Amino acid sequence: MLSFSGVVGLTFIINKFRIVKLTTKDQFIIAYGGLRGAIAFSLGFLLDERHFPMRQMFLTAIITVIFFTVFVQVRVPNLSCFMLSVVSFVVAYCMLYYER
């Protein structure tokens, strides 16, 4: 809830100085986009170690993707295809490893 109120408050201030205003839909997308990492990490954290022995590897992959998107992808915007291939590789590796 804090992120939504932060986005709404800051876009209210920013919209006073912008020619093209940010709409409510834009604000929702910005606020939800900031929650993606938290949602992914919490879902991975809720995995039961008895039923999913590769839980620690998934948490490591999730944290790696979060750090990559925060620190690298922000500076180089055309890396989304690269990230998709990295994530699919990690998931495929985990699935193959788990089947053994």
C-alpha positions in Angstrom: 0.0 0.0 0.0 2.9 2.3 0.7 4.2 1.9 -2.9 0.9 2.8 -4.3 0.5 5.9 -2.2 4.1 6.9 -3.0 3.5 6.6 -6.7 0.2 8.5 -6.5 1.8 11.3 -4.4 4.9 11.7 -6.6 3.0 11.6 -9.8 0.7 14.3 -8.5 3.7 16.5 -8.0 5.3 15.5 -11.3 2.1 16.1 -13.3 2.1 19.8 -12.3 5.3 20.2 -14.4 4.7 17.8 -17.2 3.1 18.6 -20.6 1.8 15.0 -21.0 0.3 14.0 -17.7 0.5 10.5 -16.2 -2.9 8.9 -16.1 -4.3 6.7 -13.4 -3.7 3.7 -15.6 0.0 4.7 -15.9 0.3 5.1 -12.1 -1.2 1.7 -11.5 1.3 0.1 -14.0 4.2 1.9 -12.3 3.1 0.8 -8.8 2.4 -2.8 -9.8 5.7 -3.0 -11.7 7.5 -2.2 -8.5 5.9 -5.1 -6.7 6.9 -7.8 -9.2 10.1 -8.7 -7.4 8.4 -8.8 -4.1 5.6 -11.0 -5.4 8.0 -13.4 -7.1 10.2 -13.7 -4.0 7.3 -14.3 -1.7 5.8 -17.0 -3.9 9.2 -18.7 -4.1 9.7 -18.4 -0.3 6.4 -20.1 0.3 7.5 -23.2 -1.5 7.7 -26.2 0.8 11.1 -27.7 1.0 9.6 -31.2 1.4 7.7 -31.0 -1.9 10.2 -28.9 -3.8 13.8 -29.7 -2.8 15.2 -27.1 -5.3 13.6 -24.2 -3.3 17.0 -22.6 -2.5 18.0 -22.6 -6.2 14.8 -21.0 -7.2 15.2 -18.3 -4.5 18.7 -17.6 -5.8 17.4 -17.4 -9.4 14.6 -15.0 -8.3 17.0 -12.7 -6.4 19.4 -12.8 -9.3 16.7 -11.7 -11.8 15.5 -9.0 -9.4 19.0 -7.6 -9.0 19.6 -7.9 -12.8 16.4 -6.0 -13.6 17.1 -3.3 -11.0 20.7 -2.6 -11.7 21.5 -3.7 -15.3 18.3 -3.7 -17.3 17.5 -0.1 -16.1 20.6 1.1 -17.8 20.3 -0.9 -21.0 16.6 -1.1 -22.0 16.9 -3.7 -24.8 17.8 -6.6 -22.5 14.4 -8.0 -22.0 14.8 -10.8 -24.6 18.1 -11.7 -23.0 16.5 -11.9 -19.5 13.7 -14.1 -20.9 16.3 -16.5 -22.2 18.3 -16.5 -18.9 15.1 -17.1 -16.9 13.9 -19.9 -19.2 17.4 -21.5 -19.0 17.4 -21.5 -15.2 13.9 -22.9 -15.0 14.7 -25.6 -17.6 17.9 -26.5 -15.7 16.0 -26.8 -12.4 13.4 -29.0 -13.9 16.0 -31.3 -15.5 17.9 -31.5 -12.2 14.7 -32.2 -10.2 13.7 -35.1 -12.5 16.9 -37.0 -11.8 
